[in-house]
Amino acid sequence: MLRLLLVLSTVASLLAGPALAQPAGASIFGVWRNPKDSVHVDVRPCGKGACGFVVWASAKAQADAREGGTQNLVGLELFRNLVEQPDGRWRGKVFVPDLNATFSGSAEVLDAGRLRARGCLIANIACKSQIWTRVAPAVD
């Protein structure tokens, strides 16, 4: 059960919930950290949308990823095929290294410094959301 809660927390930290239009001047692009400050992800333009790569991870996060079968957490693409929706929400896929599995989700920029992340294991069941904080703006 604890493993399931950790998984939900990880998925939630990468996904977002109900969205309103993206605030003026706010962008999903840049470096974001999860609430525990154990992972930093650089979200950047990728194809027709966005993707996010781990640029920093704590020793514990790296050990948890290795335990789940992911040897190199830093440099790993966690956010895949994120596409902006008309309401400003970004929807796509998130890879969870601890489980070696990919889930669907979305991300909502609340303002220039905060991103709401929400995720569900299966069809809106066992859902959780978190607020991520911007570490650095996007680099052109």
C-alpha positions as CSV (number, residue, x, y, z in Angstrom):
1,M,0.0,0.0,0.0
2,L,2.9,2.4,0.8
3,R,4.3,1.7,-2.6
4,L,1.0,2.6,-4.2
5,L,0.9,5.9,-2.3
6,L,4.4,6.7,-3.4
7,V,3.5,5.9,-7.0
8,L,0.4,8.1,-6.8
9,S,2.6,10.9,-5.3
10,T,5.1,10.6,-8.1
11,V,2.5,10.5,-10.8
12,A,0.6,13.4,-9.2
13,S,3.8,15.4,-9.0
14,L,4.0,15.1,-12.8
15,L,0.4,15.6,-13.8
16,A,-2.2,18.3,-13.4
17,G,-5.9,18.7,-12.7
18,P,-8.8,20.9,-13.7
19,A,-7.6,23.8,-15.7
20,L,-8.5,27.3,-16.5
21,A,-6.9,29.3,-19.3
22,Q,-3.1,29.8,-18.8
23,P,-2.5,33.1,-17.0
24,A,-1.1,35.9,-19.2
25,G,2.7,35.8,-19.2
26,A,2.9,32.4,-17.6
27,S,4.5,29.6,-19.5
28,I,4.9,25.9,-18.9
29,F,8.5,26.1,-20.3
30,G,11.3,26.3,-17.8
31,V,12.6,24.3,-14.9
32,W,10.2,23.1,-12.2
33,R,10.7,21.3,-8.9
34,N,8.4,19.0,-7.1
35,P,7.1,19.9,-3.6
36,K,9.7,17.7,-1.9
37,D,12.5,19.4,-4.0
38,S,13.7,15.9,-4.9
39,V,13.4,16.3,-8.7
40,H,13.9,19.2,-11.1
41,V,12.4,18.9,-14.6
42,D,13.2,21.2,-17.6
43,V,10.1,21.5,-19.7
44,R,10.9,22.7,-23.2
45,P,9.4,22.8,-26.7
46,C,9.5,19.4,-28.3
47,G,7.9,18.5,-31.6
48,K,4.4,20.1,-31.7
49,G,4.2,20.4,-27.9
50,A,6.5,20.0,-24.9
51,C,8.6,17.5,-23.1
52,G,10.4,17.5,-19.8
53,F,13.8,16.1,-18.9
54,V,15.2,15.5,-15.4
55,V,18.1,18.0,-14.9
56,W,18.6,17.3,-11.1
57,A,17.5,14.6,-8.7
58,S,18.3,14.0,-5.0
59,A,20.3,11.0,-4.0
60,K,17.1,9.4,-2.6
61,A,15.1,10.0,-5.8
62,Q,18.0,8.5,-7.8
63,A,18.1,5.4,-5.5
64,D,14.3,5.0,-5.7
65,A,14.5,5.2,-9.6
66,R,17.3,2.5,-9.6
67,E,15.2,0.3,-7.4
68,G,12.4,0.6,-9.9
69,G,14.6,-0.3,-12.8
70,T,15.7,3.1,-14.1
71,Q,19.5,3.4,-13.8
72,N,20.0,7.0,-14.9
73,L,17.3,9.4,-13.6
74,V,19.1,12.6,-14.5
75,G,18.7,13.2,-18.3
76,L,15.6,11.0,-18.5
77,E,12.6,12.2,-20.4
78,L,9.7,12.1,-17.9
79,F,7.2,14.3,-19.7
80,R,6.4,13.1,-23.2
81,N,4.1,14.4,-25.9
82,L,2.6,17.2,-23.9
83,V,0.1,19.1,-26.1
84,E,-1.6,22.4,-25.1
85,Q,-5.4,22.2,-25.0
86,P,-7.7,25.1,-25.8
87,D,-8.3,25.7,-22.1
88,G,-4.5,26.1,-21.5
89,R,-4.0,22.7,-19.9
90,W,-1.2,20.5,-21.2
91,R,-2.0,16.8,-21.7
92,G,0.4,14.0,-22.4
93,K,2.3,11.1,-21.0
94,V,4.5,10.8,-17.9
95,F,7.1,8.2,-17.2
96,V,7.3,7.1,-13.6
97,P,10.9,5.7,-13.0
98,D,10.0,4.0,-9.7
99,L,7.5,1.8,-11.6
100,N,9.1,1.7,-15.0
101,A,5.7,2.7,-16.3
102,T,4.0,5.5,-18.3
103,F,0.7,7.2,-17.4
104,S,-1.5,9.8,-19.0
105,G,-2.0,13.2,-17.4
106,S,-2.0,16.9,-17.7
107,A,-0.4,20.1,-16.3
108,E,-1.9,23.5,-15.4
109,V,0.2,26.6,-15.0
110,L,-1.3,28.6,-12.2
111,D,0.9,31.7,-12.5
112,A,4.5,32.5,-13.5
113,G,5.9,30.5,-10.5
114,R,3.5,27.7,-9.8
115,L,2.2,24.6,-11.7
116,R,-0.6,22.4,-10.5
117,A,0.1,18.7,-11.1
118,R,-2.5,16.0,-10.8
119,G,-2.5,12.4,-11.7
120,C,-4.7,9.3,-11.5
121,L,-3.6,5.7,-11.8
122,I,-6.7,4.7,-13.8
123,A,-9.6,6.7,-15.1
124,N,-9.9,9.3,-12.3
125,I,-9.4,6.7,-9.6
126,A,-6.8,7.1,-6.9
127,C,-6.0,10.7,-7.9
128,K,-3.7,13.2,-6.2
129,S,-2.5,16.7,-7.0
130,Q,0.5,18.8,-6.0
131,I,1.9,22.3,-6.7
132,W,5.3,22.4,-8.4
133,T,7.5,25.6,-8.1
134,R,9.4,27.2,-10.9
135,V,13.2,27.0,-10.4
136,A,14.2,28.8,-13.5
137,P,12.5,30.4,-16.6
138,A,12.9,28.9,-20.0
139,V,16.2,29.6,-21.7
140,D,15.9,30.7,-25.3
